[in-house]
Amino acid sequence: MKHLTGLLLLIGTALGAQAQHDHHMPAKKDTVPAKDTSMHAGHDMHKGHDMHEGHDMSNMTSAYSLNLPMNRNGSGTSWLPDNSPMYMYMAQKGKTSFMFHGNIFLRYTSTDFTAKGSRGAAKLDAPNWFMGMMNHRVGKKGLLNATVMLSFDKPVMGGAGYPLLFQSGETWEGKALVDRQHPHDLFAALSVGYTYAINKDMDVYAYLGYPGEPTISAPAFMHRVSAMNNPDAPLGHHWQDATHITFGVGTLGFRYKQLKAEFSSFTGREPDENRYDFDKPLFDSYAYRLSYNPSKQWALQFSQAFVHSPETLEPEENITRTTASAIHTALLRKPGSFVASTAVWGLNNKSDGHKEHSFLAESNLQLQKNAIYGRYEFVEKSTHELQLEDELGEAKFSVHAFTLGYAHTLATIWKTNLAVGAQGTVNVQDKALYGIYGKNPLSAQVYLRISPALHR
């Protein structure tokens, strides 16, 4: 509780200070050139579409293109649909624009509240992250971006992270984390990028992150509007988007109209247990991604990463990770109402010959102050991933998770939303796991969410 209390004081002060610097900005609905004054939340932010008239929006563009709307930016250099709504604080001075976003879930979780198995846990915690971004125009065709993202997961919930049934990945005190989601590093992103506009249809850009995000998969889960009301990381996180915090990333990219090709060199090893340090950059892995936005509603991508020695406990094992995703966002008639949906497939092909698939489908129906959201996941987990080799030998199991939730915005204070929510999850696993987890264990949580209001 002392960790949680300390964080509450810290984030309350931070959000209050940021909110008082918030400025309204204008926008149009169409999406392509910067002079159309479309907007986006910049690298890694939940986004928005409605904006007021009356301010110069010539500098408010994508973080990596003067000719694309801000709404398109996802995490790293990834794309979201142009319809994506923006939840952020914004300010502008001359040729420089500033954006701030964050998310805090103060919650209570029970991962097996019917006590069917032996691996359930309950905890009061607060998953959180905060992000600031600067865009600065350089001449007529240049754009400089700088981004910082912080997470206070470690001081709030400890090195073992938070309970999440069937989750696996990373370590604590030299042992693999199982049925828990690891905390994120204090410095989740420190990156710079420069883009040169050849013309309105073509950009070339470079991106450096320490840490940063290579060109693999869809935008990371905490930056997808379809997942904005769900505090939990996906069970397929380490099959899909776990590279969003990588200590050492260099990316080169080229855009032609609505098509983008990118290549990254990056450090394959996942962050170590010290969540406050900067791990050694190795640049021993590489990835490529092709992205295509056929309309304002859609963002599609295919990517592949060749990851060298990602796991501390298995230094000789390499992984080829292949992903594909589709994100769709439809704006509804009333401001602040939309449907955002995401589908992601990820495959880990390990150097020892093991292949494990994952699939996620999630959707968020936001009706101004009320939201109904859901997530379905399928992931293949080995006995090694679940630390069950002694009990069950070498095998691979299918795990399904069905989550349904509801959130309601109680109030908006200083352009900051206070929302309450609740969600439940039904876990469906192979019968061989019943003796450990019980038959179809049920998880539930209630939360108070603190985040910037929709930018209008």
Secondary structure as UniProt FT lines:
FT   HELIX           2..19
FT   TURN            20..21
FT   HELIX           34..36
FT   TURN            43..44
FT   TURN            58..59
FT   TURN            63..64
FT   TURN            66..67
FT   HELIX           70..72
FT   TURN            76..77
FT   TURN            82..83
FT   STRAND          86..87
FT   STRAND          89..93
FT   TURN            94..95
FT   STRAND          96..110
FT   TURN            111..114
FT   STRAND          122..125
FT   STRAND          128..138
FT   TURN            139..141
FT   STRAND          142..150
FT   HELIX           153..157
FT   TURN            159..160
FT   STRAND          162..172
FT   TURN            173..174
FT   STRAND          175..181
FT   STRAND          187..199
FT   TURN            200..201
FT   STRAND          202..209
FT   TURN            210..211
FT   HELIX           221..223
FT   HELIX           225..227
FT   TURN            228..229
FT   TURN            235..236
FT   HELIX           237..240
FT   HELIX           242..244
FT   STRAND          249..256
FT   TURN            257..258
FT   STRAND          259..266
FT   TURN            275..276
FT   STRAND          285..292
FT   TURN            296..297
FT   STRAND          298..307
FT   TURN            312..313
FT   TURN            315..316
FT   STRAND          319..331
FT   TURN            335..336
FT   STRAND          337..350
FT   TURN            351..352
FT   STRAND          355..367
FT   TURN            368..369
FT   STRAND          370..382
FT   TURN            383..387
FT   HELIX           389..392
FT   STRAND          396..413
FT   TURN            414..415
FT   STRAND          416..429
FT   HELIX           431..433
FT   HELIX           434..437
FT   STRAND          442..452
//
